Amino acid sequence: MRANKVPVEIDLKQVSEGENSFRIVRPLSAFDLDGTELASESPITIELCVLKTGSAFDVKGTVSLRARLECSRCLRTYEENLSWPLRVLLQRAPRGETLEGLSFFDEDLERIAHHAQSVDLTQRIREALLLALPAKPLCRQDCAGLCAVCGQDLNHGQCSCHTSAVDSRCDGLSKLAGLSNSQTASRP
């Protein structure tokens, strides 16, 4: 992690037995998202509830962000509120044992060193953020997109392009269906 990035850490010394609440705010740049198309003027807000029971920590929370995305149909930039859950189960290793010698019975349980003073959640939040991004962002569900011929934004009205022509790469399929080019060109 670069020196100018502040990690998202839970200071385990501040976590008392029972429920503990934390609110952490970090800029998007803290999550090393270079190479993604995600942008935001607003910071990422992390609301956490840490339940400590003995040497176990159940970290539950919500991560939220007002993101600037590009519509996959019309290429318009729009903003959307993204919110996703976060859950991390932590267990301190018994005193005197190293993490390498421990076996894991629960895939969701993460072991931390007995002497650990803090837990860095930055990478977990980054991964959850990337998974929460829509695969095909849409400015609205009924976005009409762009005309494939002239590129006009069809959300602002129809263009005058003739789009009923059949792609010549589909000629073989038309022949299999028993249709000629003139029949397929006139179909809606």
MITORBA-668651 format. One record per atom (N, C-alpha, C, O): x, y, z; residue in one letter. Coordinates in steps of 0.05 Angstrom, whole numbers, padded with zeros to 5 digits, always signed. Example, Ala and Ser with C-alpha at 12.3 -4.5 7.8 and 13.67 -1.06 7.14 Angstrom:
REM residues 2
+00264-00114+00156A +00246-00090+00156A +00264-00066+00156A +00285-00066+00169A +00257-00045+00142S +00273-00021+00143S +00258+00001+00157S +00268+00023+00161S 
END
This chain:
REM residues 188
+00017-00023+00000M +00000+00000+00000M +00018+00025+00000M +00038+00025+00013M +00010+00045-00015R +00026+00069-00017R +00024+00085+00009R +00005+00083+00024R +00045+00101+00014A +00048+00116+00038A +00025+00136+00042A +00018+00142+00064A +00014+00148+00020N -00006+00168+00022N -00034+00157+00026N -00053+00172+00027N -00037+00131+00028K -00063+00118+00032K -00067+00110+00061K -00049+00097+00072K -00089+00118+00072V -00095+00112+00100V -00111+00086+00100V -00133+00085+00089V -00101+00065+00113P -00116+00040+00113P -00141+00041+00131P -00144+00059+00148P -00160+00023+00126V -00184+00021+00142V -00177+00000+00163V -00178-00024+00157V -00172+00008+00187E -00164-00010+00208E -00182-00008+00232E -00193+00013+00238E -00186-00031+00245I -00199-00032+00271I -00178-00035+00292I -00163-00054+00292I -00177-00016+00310D -00158-00018+00332D -00170-00036+00353D -00189-00029+00367D -00159-00060+00355L -00170-00081+00373L -00168-00073+00402L -00182-00084+00419L -00150-00055+00409K -00148-00045+00437K -00173-00029+00445K -00180-00027+00469K -00187-00017+00425Q -00211-00001+00430Q -00236-00018+00431Q -00258-00008+00436Q -00234-00044+00424V -00257-00061+00423V -00261-00075+00450V -00244-00091+00458V -00282-00068+00463S -00288-00081+00489S -00307-00104+00485S -00319-00107+00464S -00310-00120+00505E -00328-00143+00504E -00356-00134+00498E -00365-00114+00509E -00370-00148+00481G -00397-00140+00472G -00396-00125+00446G -00378-00127+00430G -00418-00108+00441E -00420-00094+00416E -00405-00067+00417E -00406-00053+00437E -00392-00061+00394N -00377-00036+00391N -00384-00025+00363N -00384-00040+00344N -00390+00000+00362S -00397+00013+00336S -00374+00031+00327S -00362+00045+00343S -00369+00030+00300F -00349+00047+00288F -00360+00059+00263F -00375+00046+00248F -00352+00084+00257R -00359+00096+00231R -00332+00106+00220R -00318+00122+00232R -00326+00097+00196I -00300+00103+00184I -00306+00115+00157I -00322+00105+00141I -00293+00138+00150V -00297+00151+00125V -00269+00153+00111V -00250+00163+00124V -00268+00144+00086R -00242+00145+00072R -00248+00154+00043R -00269+00148+00032R -00228+00168+00031P -00232+00174+00002P -00230+00149-00015P -00218+00129-00007P -00241+00150-00038L -00240+00128-00057L -00211+00120-00063L -00206+00097-00068L -00193+00140-00063S -00165+00135-00070S -00152+00116-00050S -00130+00105-00056S -00163+00112-00026A -00151+00095-00006A -00153+00066-00013A -00140+00049+00000A -00168+00059-00034F -00174+00031-00040F -00160+00021-00065F -00166+00000-00075F -00141+00036-00075D -00124+00027-00098D -00140+00016-00121D -00138-00008-00128D -00157+00032-00132L -00175+00024-00153L -00166+00033-00181L -00182+00036-00199L -00140+00038-00184D -00129+00045-00209D -00136+00023-00229D -00134+00000-00223D -00143+00031-00254G -00150+00012-00274G -00179+00005-00275G -00188-00009-00293G -00195+00016-00256T -00224+00012-00258T -00236+00038-00267T -00223+00059-00267T -00261+00037-00276E -00274+00061-00286E -00291+00074-00264E -00307+00092-00270E -00287+00067-00239L -00302+00078-00217L -00292+00105-00210L -00267+00109-00207L -00310+00124-00206A -00302+00151-00197A -00322+00160-00177A -00346+00152-00177A -00313+00178-00160S -00331+00189-00140S -00319+00214-00128S -00295+00215-00122S -00336+00234-00124E -00327+00258-00110E -00331+00254-00079E -00317+00266-00063E -00349+00237-00072S -00355+00233-00044S -00339+00210-00033S -00330+00192-00048S -00334+00209-00007P -00318+00188+00005P -00335+00162+00009P -00359+00163+00006P -00321+00141+00015I -00334+00116+00022I -00339+00117+00052I -00321+00124+00068I -00363+00109+00060T -00370+00109+00088T -00374+00080+00097T -00388+00064+00084T -00361+00073+00119I -00362+00046+00129I -00374+00047+00157I -00362+00059+00175I -00397+00035+00161E -00411+00033+00187E -00407+00004+00197E -00416-00014+00184E -00394+00001+00219L -00387-00026+00229L -00398-00030+00257L -00399-00012+00274L -00406-00055+00262C -00413-00064+00289C -00394-00088+00294C -00395-00108+00280C -00378-00085+00315V -00359-00107+00321V -00368-00119+00347V -00369-00106+00368V -00375-00145+00346L -00383-00160+00370L -00359-00176+00379L -00350-00195+00365L -00349-00170+00402K -00327-00184+00414K -00337-00204+00434K -00352-00197+00453K -00330-00229+00431T -00337-00250+00449T -00311-00266+00455T -00303-00282+00439T -00299-00261+00478G -00273-00274+00484G -00252-00266+00464G -00245-00243+00462G -00241-00285+00450S -00220-00280+00430S -00231-00279+00401S -00216-00279+00382S -00258-00278+00399A -00270-00277+00372A -00282-00249+00367A -00292-00236+00385A -00281-00241+00342F -00292-00215+00333F -00310-00220+00309F -00301-00230+00289F -00335-00212+00312D -00354-00214+00290D -00359-00186+00280D -00372-00170+00293D -00348-00180+00256V -00349-00153+00245V -00370-00153+00223V -00368-00166+00203V -00392-00137+00228K -00413-00134+00209K -00416-00105+00203K -00412-00088+00220K -00424-00099+00178G -00428-00071+00172G -00438-00067+00144G -00445-00085+00129G -00439-00041+00137T -00448-00032+00111T -00428-00013+00100T -00419+00005+00115T -00422-00016+00075V -00403+00002+00061V -00420+00017+00040V -00435+00004+00025V -00418+00043+00039S -00434+00058+00020S -00418+00080+00006S -00398+00090+00017S -00427+00086-00018L -00412+00105-00035L -00431+00116-00056L -00448+00102-00066L -00428+00142-00062R -00443+00154-00084R -00423+00154-00107R -00404+00169-00108R -00428+00135-00127A -00408+00131-00148A -00417+00144-00174A -00441+00147-00179A -00398+00152-00189R -00402+00163-00216R -00396+00140-00236R -00373+00130-00237R -00416+00131-00251L -00414+00109-00269L -00420+00118-00298L -00432+00139-00302L -00413+00101-00317E -00420+00106-00345E -00440+00085-00354E -00435+00061-00351E -00462+00094-00365C -00483+00075-00374C -00472+00058-00396C -00459+00068-00415C -00477+00032-00395S -00467+00014-00415S -00482+00015-00441S -00474+00004-00461S -00506+00028-00442R -00521+00030-00466R -00518+00057-00480R -00513+00058-00505R -00520+00079-00465C -00519+00106-00478C -00493+00121-00473C -00489+00142-00484C -00476+00110-00456L -00450+00121-00449L -00451+00147-00433L -00431+00161-00431L -00475+00154-00423R -00478+00178-00407R -00467+00173-00379R -00471+00151-00368R -00454+00192-00368T -00445+00190-00340T -00468+00197-00321T -00482+00216-00326T -00471+00181-00301Y -00493+00185-00281Y -00482+00177-00254Y -00461+00164-00251Y -00497+00186-00233E -00489+00179-00205E -00509+00159-00194E -00533+00160-00199E -00499+00141-00177E -00516+00121-00164E -00505+00116-00136E -00481+00115-00132E -00523+00112-00118N -00516+00105-00091N -00511+00074-00090N -00529+00059-00097N -00487+00066-00082L -00481+00038-00079L -00478+00032-00050L -00467+00048-00034L -00488+00009-00042S -00486+00001-00014S -00485-00030-00013S -00499-00043-00028S -00467-00040+00003W -00464-00069+00004W -00456-00077+00032W -00443-00062+00047W -00463-00102+00040P -00457-00111+00067P -00428-00121+00068P -00415-00128+00048P -00417-00120+00092L -00390-00130+00097L -00391-00147+00123L -00404-00139+00142L -00379-00170+00121R -00378-00187+00145R -00351-00201+00146R -00342-00213+00126R -00338-00199+00169V -00312-00212+00173V -00313-00226+00200V -00320-00213+00220V -00306-00251+00201L -00304-00266+00227L -00275-00270+00233L -00260-00281+00217L -00266-00260+00256L -00238-00262+00264L -00236-00278+00290L -00253-00276+00308L -00214-00293+00292Q -00208-00308+00316Q -00179-00305+00322Q -00162-00311+00305Q -00173-00296+00347R -00145-00295+00355R -00133-00323+00358R -00147-00341+00368R -00109-00326+00349A -00095-00352+00352A -00089-00355+00382A -00084-00335+00396A -00089-00379+00392P -00082-00383+00421P -00054-00373+00426P -00036-00374+00409P -00049-00364+00450R -00023-00353+00458R -00001-00374+00453R -00004-00397+00460R +00020-00365+00440G +00043-00382+00435G +00042-00397+00409G +00062-00410+00401G +00019-00397+00395E +00017-00411+00370E +00020-00392+00346E +00011-00369+00348E +00032-00402+00325T +00035-00386+00301T +00011-00392+00283T -00001-00413+00285T +00006-00374+00265L -00017-00378+00246L -00012-00400+00227L -00031-00413+00218L +00013-00406+00220E +00019-00426+00200E +00012-00454+00210E +00005-00471+00193E +00012-00460+00235G +00007-00486+00245G -00022-00492+00250G -00029-00515+00258G -00040-00472+00247L -00068-00476+00253L -00083-00486+00229L -00078-00479+00206L -00102-00504+00234S -00119-00513+00212S -00145-00497+00214S -00153-00488+00235S -00158-00493+00190F -00182-00478+00189F -00206-00496+00184F -00206-00511+00165F -00225-00495+00202F -00249-00512+00199F -00271-00496+00186F -00290-00508+00174F -00270-00470+00187D -00291-00453+00176D -00278-00434+00156D -00260-00419+00163D -00286-00436+00130E -00273-00419+00109E -00277-00390+00114E -00261-00373+00106E -00300-00383+00128D -00305-00354+00133D -00290-00343+00157D -00289-00319+00160D -00279-00361+00173L -00265-00352+00197L -00236-00345+00190L -00222-00361+00177L -00227-00322+00198E -00200-00314+00193E -00185-00312+00219E -00194-00300+00238E -00162-00325+00220R -00145-00325+00244R -00127-00301+00244R -00116-00293+00223R -00124-00289+00267I -00106-00266+00270I -00086-00273+00293I -00093-00289+00311I -00063-00262+00292A -00043-00267+00312A -00053-00259+00340A -00068-00240+00343A -00044-00274+00360H -00053-00269+00388H -00045-00240+00397H -00060-00228+00412H -00022-00231+00388H -00012-00205+00396H -00021-00182+00377H -00012-00159+00381H -00038-00187+00357A -00046-00167+00338A -00060-00143+00352A -00077-00147+00369A -00051-00119+00345Q -00063-00095+00357Q -00085-00083+00340Q -00102-00069+00350Q -00085-00090+00314S -00105-00079+00296S -00110-00099+00273S -00094-00117+00268S -00132-00095+00259V -00139-00111+00236V -00144-00091+00212V -00160-00073+00215V -00131-00096+00190D -00134-00079+00167D -00156-00091+00149D -00153-00113+00139D -00177-00075+00144L -00200-00084+00128L -00199-00073+00100L -00217-00078+00084L -00178-00058+00093T -00177-00044+00067T -00181-00063+00044T -00197-00057+00026T -00166-00084+00043Q -00167-00103+00020Q -00194-00116+00018Q -00205-00120-00004Q -00206-00123+00041R -00232-00136+00041R -00254-00117+00030R -00271-00125+00015R -00252-00092+00038I -00271-00072+00029I -00267-00067-00001I -00287-00064-00016I -00242-00066-00010R -00236-00062-00039R -00249-00085-00055R -00261-00080-00076R -00245-00110-00046E -00256-00133-00061E -00286-00132-00061E -00299-00138-00082E -00298-00125-00038A -00327-00123-00037A -00338-00101-00055A -00359-00104-00067A -00324-00079-00056L -00331-00057-00073L -00331-00065-00103L -00350-00059-00117L -00310-00079-00111L -00308-00088-00139L -00330-00108-00146L -00341-00107-00168L -00338-00125-00127L -00359-00144-00131L -00387-00130-00131L -00406-00141-00143L -00389-00108-00117A -00415-00094-00115A -00421-00077-00140A -00444-00069-00144A -00400-00071-00156L -00405-00054-00179L -00423-00069-00199L -00419-00093-00203L -00442-00055-00211P -00459-00069-00231P -00442-00077-00255P -00425-00062-00265P -00447-00101-00266A -00432-00111-00289A -00438-00094-00314A -00420-00088-00330A -00463-00086-00317K -00472-00069-00339K -00487-00046-00327K -00512-00047-00324K -00473-00024-00319P -00487-00002-00307P -00507+00011-00326P -00502+00014-00350P -00531+00017-00316L -00552+00030-00332L -00560+00056-00318L -00566+00056-00294L -00562+00077-00334C -00571+00103-00323C -00600+00101-00314C -00609+00114-00295C -00615+00084-00328R -00643+00077-00320R -00650+00051-00333R -00638+00044-00354R -00669+00036-00322Q -00675+00009-00332Q -00685+00009-00361Q -00679-00010-00376Q -00699+00030-00369D -00710+00031-00396D -00692+00047-00416D -00702+00057-00436D -00666+00049-00410C -00648+00064-00427C -00649+00052-00455C -00645+00028-00458C -00654+00069-00475A -00656+00059-00503A -00628+00056-00516A -00626+00043-00537A -00608+00068-00505G -00581+00065-00516G -00576+00083-00540G -00589+00104-00543G -00556+00076-00556L -00547+00091-00579L -00555+00077-00605L -00557+00052-00605L -00561+00092-00626C -00566+00080-00652C -00540+00067-00662C -00519+00079-00661C -00542+00042-00671A -00518+00028-00680A -00507+00039-00706A -00484+00033-00713A -00523+00055-00721V -00515+00066-00746V -00502+00094-00743V -00480+00098-00751V -00518+00112-00731C -00508+00140-00729C -00498+00148-00701C -00485+00169-00699C -00504+00133-00681G -00494+00139-00654G -00512+00158-00638G -00504+00167-00617G -00535+00165-00648Q -00553+00184-00634Q -00563+00170-00608Q -00569+00147-00608Q -00565+00186-00587D -00576+00177-00562D -00606+00173-00566D -00621+00193-00569D -00616+00149-00566L -00644+00143-00571L -00662+00151-00548L -00687+00149-00550L -00651+00158-00525N -00667+00168-00503N -00678+00196-00509N -00697+00205-00497N -00665+00210-00528H -00674+00237-00535H -00690+00238-00561H -00696+00259-00571H -00698+00215-00571G -00714+00214-00595G -00702+00194-00615G -00679+00187-00614G -00719+00186-00634Q -00711+00167-00655Q -00695+00182-00676Q -00698+00206-00681Q -00678+00167-00689C -00663+00177-00712C -00676+00168-00738C -00696+00154-00737C -00666+00177-00760S -00678+00170-00786S -00663+00146-00799S -00668+00142-00823S -00647+00132-00785C -00632+00110-00797C -00650+00087-00802C -00669+00081-00787C -00645+00073-00824H -00660+00049-00831H -00645+00025-00818H -00623+00018-00826H -00658+00013-00798T -00644-00008-00783T -00655-00036-00787T -00649-00054-00772T -00672-00039-00808S -00684-00066-00812S -00667-00084-00830S -00674-00107-00834S -00644-00074-00840A -00627-00090-00856A -00615-00113-00840A -00608-00110-00817A -00612-00136-00853V -00601-00160-00839V -00571-00159-00842V -00560-00154-00864V -00557-00166-00821D -00528-00167-00821D -00520-00190-00840D -00530-00212-00838D -00502-00184-00859S -00493-00204-00879S -00480-00228-00866S -00479-00249-00878S -00471-00225-00842R -00459-00249-00828R -00480-00269-00820R -00474-00292-00813R -00506-00261-00822C -00527-00280-00815C -00540-00292-00839C -00561-00306-00837C -00529-00288-00863D -00540-00299-00888D -00543-00330-00886D -00564-00340-00894D -00524-00343-00875G -00525-00372-00872G -00549-00381-00855G -00561-00401-00861G -00554-00367-00834L -00577-00373-00817L -00604-00368-00832L -00623-00383-00828L -00604-00347-00848S -00629-00341-00863S -00634-00363-00883S -00657-00371-00887S -00613-00374-00896K -00617-00396-00915K -00627-00421-00901K -00644-00435-00912K -00617-00426-00877L -00626-00449-00862L -00656-00446-00855L -00670-00466-00854L -00664-00422-00850A -00692-00417-00842A -00710-00416-00867A -00735-00415-00864A -00698-00416-00891G -00714-00416-00915G -00723-00388-00923G -00743-00385-00938G -00710-00368-00913L -00717-00340-00919L -00696-00328-00938L -00672-00334-00936L -00705-00311-00956S -00686-00297-00974S -00679-00270-00961S -00692-00262-00942S -00658-00257-00971N -00650-00231-00961N -00673-00211-00962N -00676-00195-00944N -00688-00211-00983S -00710-00192-00986S -00732-00197-00966S -00745-00178-00956S -00736-00222-00958Q -00757-00228-00938Q -00747-00219-00910Q -00763-00208-00895Q -00721-00224-00904T -00711-00217-00877T -00708-00187-00874T -00711-00177-00852T -00703-00173-00896A -00699-00144-00894A -00726-00130-00888A -00726-00109-00876A -00748-00142-00895S -00774-00129-00891S -00786-00137-00864S -00807-00126-00856S -00774-00156-00850R -00785-00165-00824R -00778-00144-00803R -00757-00131-00804R -00795-00140-00783P -00790-00121-00762P -00768-00129-00744P -00761-00114-00725P 
END
